[in-house]
Structure formats: C-alpha cells, structure tokens
Amino acid sequence: MARRLESDKLLFVSVVVLVLFGTLMVFSASAVMASQLYGNSYYFLFRQLAWVGAGLVLMVGMMNLDYRRLASPRLIFPALGLQLVFLVAVLFRSPSHHAHRWFHIWAAGFQPSELSKIVLVIFLAYFLDLRKGAVNDWKHTLVPIGLVAGSSVALILKEPDFGTALAIGVVFAAMLFAAGLHWGYFAAGAAALAPLVGLLILLTPYRTKRLEAFLDPWKDPLGKGFQIIQSYIAVGTGGIDGLGLMEGKQKLFFLPEPHTDFIFAVIGEELGFIGALFVLALFGVILWRGL
C-alpha cells in the first residue's frame, strides 16, 4: 500500500491567505461599481464567496486524494478525448467579445481551455514518467507529446485564446526541462515557434493593437492604451503604503475591470508598494513550494 503523502502546510496557508486577501480586495474594487450596476454593493463579493466556498471544498477533496491515482490510462485518455470534444463544441457557440471561449450554464461560465490545462499537464506528467530515461527520444516521446498537445493548442488558438495557448506551452516547456530534455530541442523549438508566434500577432489586428498598447500606451491614451495608463496612475498614486483600504480613486470608473483583470492596480493604489509586495511574496511562496 502506498504511503500517504503529507500535505504542505506552508503551501496551504499561503493559498488560503491569498484567497481571503483576494476576496477582500474584490469587494474593495467592486463595491461602487456593483452598487451602480446592480443596486447592491455586495453583488460581486457574494459571487466571489460562492466560488471561494466551492474552490475550498474542491481543494480539501483533492488534498485527500492520492494524486498517483491519476496516473491511469483509463482516466487520462478519456479525459483527453473529452477536452477535445469541448474545445471543438465551443467553436460552434455564439461568440462573446468576438471569441468562442465559453459555455454558459445557468449563472456560471465554463471555459473548456481551463479543463485542457489540467488534463494536458496530467497527461504530460504521466507520459514523461512512462518514458523515464527516454525523454530525448524524439520519435517515441516528443512526437506523441507534440501531437496530443498540438491538437488541443490549435483548437484553443482557433477560439482565439492566445494567452492560454502560450501558458500551456510555457508549462510544457518547464515540465520537459525538469524531465531532462536536451537544450538543443528547446533551441530548435524556439527557432521554429518564434516566427509562428510573430505571424499570429502581426496577422491579427487586435493582437497587434494590444502589443502596441503594451509597448507604448501613450500612443493611444484614450483607446487601447487607456486601461494601462489608468493602472499606472493607480500604482503611482499608492506610493509606499497606499491610500488605505477602500480609499482608491481609480476604481471609480476610471480603471476598467478593476475587480478582475486590473485588481493588482487597485491593490497598489490602496495598499501601496508594501501591499503589492505582500501579494507577490505569497505567489512566490506558492511557486517555491510547488516546485
């Protein structure tokens, strides 16, 4: 019988603290907007708490599951097939913001690419363990990995969701590096993918505009660069110790999506450099303990 694995208490505490802190900041960033849009300052807070509760239940359940049980072809290959079915099916859904990424089930949304992240990582871990000592065999190791990952990533790019596809690629590269893949394969892969990534950006107008806004937001301060500039103002205003919790000004309809994409800017404004550093430190602990 396999020895029961001990949970990592520091990792657990870091995750819980980050979740609770994040929930508090969601409320701070969204209260005024929620009051204006829904007549209830707690609207986004209650939604966040519901997902936090569900996430904590799932986390505790996974902590009590021996992850080695996941290394089963009877589980992995049906899961690979299922995520492919979802990735194909979502392309036939009505677009949201010009993208086919979501299934909407009742009040909740389901993004197939998020399932793909989990399934593909489990598959790669299983397959690399299976091919232990032969990771540099391109024909029997790298080609199968490329076919499995490539089919999913191609469908994710079709949605389009360049960010998720890139994230999967980075995670796969890290796992292959940890497994001992020769650096020459990384060099060859980077040389082959760099032109493709460049074309994906240059041939898609909205990606080109986003890249231009990232490089020089002041070029279009009232358009594509507006949100970035407002985040600069928020972080700069916060200084060392911030304006105080709930005291931020940029979330008052200056900074778009203050409770989601740009919540870090709100943290920087209200809690300053110290608060921002606290968040980064928690993520650093999670990264360190997860390696």
C-alpha positions as CSV (number, residue, x, y, z in Angstrom):
1,M,0.0,0.0,0.0
2,A,1.4,3.4,-1.0
3,R,2.4,5.7,1.9
4,R,0.0,8.5,2.5
5,L,1.6,11.8,1.4
6,E,1.7,14.7,4.0
7,S,0.1,18.0,2.9
8,D,2.3,21.0,2.7
9,K,1.1,23.3,5.5
10,L,3.0,26.4,4.3
11,L,1.6,26.0,0.8
12,F,-1.9,25.5,2.2
13,V,-1.7,28.6,4.5
14,S,-0.3,30.7,1.6
15,V,-3.2,29.7,-0.7
16,V,-5.8,30.4,2.0
17,V,-4.3,33.8,2.9
18,L,-4.1,34.8,-0.8
19,V,-7.7,33.7,-1.4
20,L,-9.1,35.6,1.6
21,F,-7.0,38.7,0.8
22,G,-8.2,38.5,-2.8
23,T,-11.8,38.3,-1.7
24,L,-11.4,41.4,0.4
25,M,-9.8,43.2,-2.5
26,V,-12.6,42.1,-4.9
27,F,-15.1,43.8,-2.5
28,S,-13.0,46.9,-2.2
29,A,-12.5,47.2,-6.0
30,S,-16.1,46.4,-7.0
31,A,-18.4,47.9,-4.3
32,V,-19.1,51.2,-6.0
33,M,-19.5,49.5,-9.5
34,A,-21.8,46.8,-8.0
35,S,-23.9,49.5,-6.3
36,Q,-24.3,51.4,-9.6
37,L,-25.0,48.4,-11.8
38,Y,-27.0,46.1,-9.5
39,G,-28.1,48.3,-6.6
40,N,-26.1,46.0,-4.3
41,S,-22.6,46.8,-3.1
42,Y,-22.1,43.2,-2.2
43,Y,-23.0,41.7,-5.5
44,F,-19.5,40.7,-6.7
45,L,-18.4,39.9,-3.1
46,F,-21.2,37.3,-2.8
47,R,-20.3,35.8,-6.2
48,Q,-16.7,35.6,-5.1
49,L,-17.6,34.0,-1.8
50,A,-19.7,31.3,-3.6
51,W,-16.7,30.4,-5.8
52,V,-14.3,30.5,-2.9
53,G,-16.5,28.1,-1.0
54,A,-16.7,25.7,-3.9
55,G,-13.0,26.0,-4.5
56,L,-12.1,25.3,-0.9
57,V,-14.3,22.2,-0.9
58,L,-12.6,21.0,-4.1
59,M,-9.2,21.8,-2.7
60,V,-9.8,19.8,0.5
61,G,-11.1,16.9,-1.6
62,M,-8.0,17.0,-3.8
63,M,-5.7,17.2,-0.8
64,N,-7.2,13.9,0.4
65,L,-6.8,12.2,-3.0
66,D,-3.6,10.4,-3.7
67,Y,-2.5,12.1,-6.9
68,R,-0.8,8.9,-8.0
69,R,-4.2,7.5,-8.7
70,L,-4.5,10.0,-11.6
71,A,-1.7,8.2,-13.4
72,S,-4.1,5.8,-15.1
73,P,-4.6,5.5,-18.9
74,R,-8.2,4.6,-18.2
75,L,-8.7,8.1,-16.7
76,I,-6.2,10.1,-18.8
77,F,-7.1,9.2,-22.3
78,P,-10.9,9.6,-21.9
79,A,-10.2,12.9,-20.3
80,L,-8.0,13.9,-23.3
81,G,-10.9,13.0,-25.6
82,L,-13.4,14.8,-23.5
83,Q,-11.5,18.1,-23.5
84,L,-11.1,17.9,-27.3
85,V,-14.8,17.4,-27.7
86,F,-15.4,20.5,-25.5
87,L,-12.8,22.5,-27.5
88,V,-14.5,21.6,-30.8
89,A,-18.0,22.2,-29.4
90,V,-17.3,25.7,-28.1
91,L,-16.3,26.9,-31.5
92,F,-19.9,26.4,-32.6
93,R,-21.3,28.6,-29.7
94,S,-22.3,32.2,-30.2
95,P,-19.2,34.4,-29.8
96,S,-18.7,36.7,-26.7
97,H,-16.4,39.7,-27.4
98,H,-15.5,38.2,-30.8
99,A,-14.3,34.9,-29.2
100,H,-15.7,31.4,-28.8
101,R,-14.4,30.5,-25.3
102,W,-17.3,29.9,-23.0
103,F,-20.2,27.6,-22.3
104,H,-22.7,29.4,-20.1
105,I,-24.5,27.1,-17.8
106,W,-27.2,28.8,-15.7
107,A,-25.4,31.7,-14.0
108,A,-22.0,30.1,-14.3
109,G,-19.5,30.0,-17.2
110,F,-17.3,27.1,-18.2
111,Q,-14.2,27.6,-20.3
112,P,-13.0,24.4,-22.0
113,S,-9.4,25.6,-22.2
114,E,-9.2,25.7,-18.4
115,L,-10.1,21.9,-18.4
116,S,-7.4,21.4,-21.1
117,K,-4.8,23.0,-18.9
118,I,-5.4,20.4,-16.2
119,V,-5.8,17.4,-18.4
120,L,-2.7,18.2,-20.5
121,V,-0.5,18.7,-17.5
122,I,-1.7,15.3,-16.0
123,F,-1.1,13.6,-19.4
124,L,2.4,15.0,-19.8
125,A,3.4,14.0,-16.2
126,Y,2.1,10.5,-16.8
127,F,3.7,10.2,-20.2
128,L,7.1,11.5,-19.1
129,D,7.1,9.1,-16.1
130,L,6.2,6.3,-18.6
131,R,9.1,7.4,-20.8
132,K,11.6,8.0,-18.0
133,G,15.1,7.9,-19.3
134,A,14.0,8.3,-22.9
135,V,12.7,11.9,-22.9
136,N,15.1,12.8,-25.7
137,D,13.8,10.1,-28.0
138,W,12.0,12.4,-30.4
139,K,10.2,9.7,-32.3
140,H,8.6,7.9,-29.4
141,T,8.5,10.7,-26.8
142,L,8.4,14.1,-28.4
143,V,6.3,13.4,-31.4
144,P,3.4,11.8,-29.4
145,I,3.6,14.8,-26.9
146,G,3.5,17.2,-29.9
147,L,0.5,15.5,-31.5
148,V,-1.5,15.5,-28.3
149,A,-0.6,19.0,-27.1
150,G,-0.6,20.4,-30.6
151,S,-4.2,19.4,-31.4
152,S,-5.5,21.0,-28.2
153,V,-3.4,24.2,-28.6
154,A,-4.5,24.6,-32.2
155,L,-8.2,24.5,-31.2
156,I,-7.5,27.0,-28.3
157,L,-5.8,29.3,-30.8
158,K,-8.9,29.0,-33.0
159,E,-11.2,30.3,-30.3
160,P,-9.0,32.5,-30.2
161,D,-7.2,32.4,-26.9
162,F,-3.5,33.2,-27.4
163,G,-2.8,33.7,-23.7
164,T,-4.0,30.2,-22.7
165,A,-2.2,28.6,-25.6
166,L,1.0,30.4,-24.6
167,A,0.6,29.4,-20.9
168,I,0.2,25.7,-21.8
169,G,3.4,26.0,-23.9
170,V,5.4,27.5,-21.1
171,V,4.2,24.9,-18.6
172,F,5.0,22.1,-21.0
173,A,8.5,23.6,-21.6
174,A,9.1,23.7,-17.8
175,M,8.0,20.1,-17.3
176,L,10.2,18.9,-20.2
177,F,13.1,20.8,-18.8
178,A,12.6,19.2,-15.4
179,A,12.4,15.8,-17.1
180,G,15.8,16.4,-18.6
181,L,15.1,17.3,-22.2
182,H,18.3,18.3,-24.0
183,W,18.7,22.1,-24.5
184,G,19.1,21.6,-28.3
185,Y,15.4,20.7,-28.5
186,F,14.5,23.9,-26.7
187,A,16.6,25.9,-29.1
188,A,15.1,24.2,-32.2
189,G,11.6,24.6,-30.8
190,A,12.1,28.3,-30.0
191,A,13.6,28.9,-33.5
192,A,10.6,27.1,-35.1
193,L,7.9,28.8,-33.0
194,A,9.2,32.3,-32.9
195,P,8.2,33.2,-36.5
196,L,4.8,31.4,-36.0
197,V,4.1,33.5,-32.8
198,G,5.1,36.6,-34.7
199,L,2.8,35.9,-37.5
200,L,-0.1,35.1,-35.1
201,I,0.4,38.6,-33.6
202,L,1.0,40.5,-36.8
203,L,-1.8,38.9,-38.9
204,T,-4.4,39.5,-36.2
205,P,-5.2,43.2,-35.9
206,Y,-6.5,43.2,-32.3
207,R,-3.3,41.3,-31.1
208,T,-1.2,43.9,-32.9
209,K,-3.0,46.7,-31.3
210,R,-2.7,45.2,-27.8
211,L,1.0,44.7,-28.3
212,E,1.4,48.3,-29.5
213,A,-0.6,49.5,-26.4
214,F,1.6,47.4,-24.2
215,L,4.8,48.8,-25.7
216,D,3.5,52.4,-25.9
217,P,0.2,53.0,-24.2
218,W,0.6,56.8,-24.7
219,K,0.3,56.4,-28.4
220,D,-3.5,55.8,-28.0
221,P,-4.2,57.2,-24.5
222,L,-8.0,57.3,-24.9
223,G,-8.2,54.0,-26.7
224,K,-6.2,50.8,-26.4
225,G,-3.7,52.4,-24.0
226,F,-6.4,53.8,-21.7
227,Q,-6.6,50.9,-19.2
228,I,-2.8,50.5,-18.9
229,I,-2.3,54.3,-18.3
230,Q,-5.0,54.2,-15.6
231,S,-3.3,51.3,-13.9
232,Y,0.0,53.3,-14.0
233,I,-1.8,56.2,-12.3
234,A,-3.3,53.8,-9.7
235,V,0.0,52.2,-8.8
236,G,1.9,55.5,-8.8
237,T,-0.7,57.2,-6.6
238,G,-0.3,54.4,-4.0
239,G,3.3,55.1,-3.2
240,I,4.9,53.1,-0.4
241,D,1.9,52.4,1.9
242,G,-1.1,53.3,-0.2
243,L,-4.2,55.4,0.2
244,G,-5.9,52.9,2.5
245,L,-8.3,50.1,2.0
246,M,-11.5,51.2,0.2
247,E,-9.9,54.6,-0.4
248,G,-8.7,54.1,-4.0
249,K,-10.0,56.6,-6.7
250,Q,-9.1,54.9,-10.0
251,K,-11.7,52.1,-9.4
252,L,-14.4,54.9,-9.6
253,F,-15.0,54.2,-13.3
254,F,-11.5,55.4,-14.4
255,L,-10.0,52.0,-14.4
256,P,-12.0,49.4,-16.5
257,E,-12.5,46.0,-14.9
258,P,-10.9,47.0,-11.5
259,H,-12.2,43.8,-9.8
260,T,-10.9,41.4,-12.4
261,D,-8.1,42.0,-14.9
262,F,-6.6,45.0,-13.1
263,I,-7.2,44.3,-9.5
264,F,-3.4,44.4,-8.9
265,A,-3.5,48.1,-9.8
266,V,-6.2,48.6,-7.1
267,I,-4.0,46.8,-4.6
268,G,-1.1,49.0,-5.5
269,E,-3.2,52.2,-5.1
270,E,-4.9,51.3,-1.8
271,L,-2.1,49.3,-0.1
272,G,0.9,50.7,-1.8
273,F,4.2,49.0,-2.6
274,I,4.0,47.1,0.7
275,G,0.7,45.5,-0.2
276,A,1.8,44.7,-3.7
277,L,5.0,43.1,-2.4
278,F,2.9,41.1,0.0
279,V,0.8,39.6,-2.8
280,L,3.9,38.9,-4.9
281,A,5.6,37.2,-1.9
282,L,2.6,34.9,-1.5
283,F,2.7,33.9,-5.1
284,G,6.5,33.4,-4.7
285,V,5.9,31.0,-1.8
286,I,3.3,29.1,-3.8
287,L,5.7,28.8,-6.7
288,W,8.6,27.8,-4.4
289,R,6.6,25.1,-2.6
290,G,5.1,23.9,-5.8
291,L,8.4,23.1,-7.5
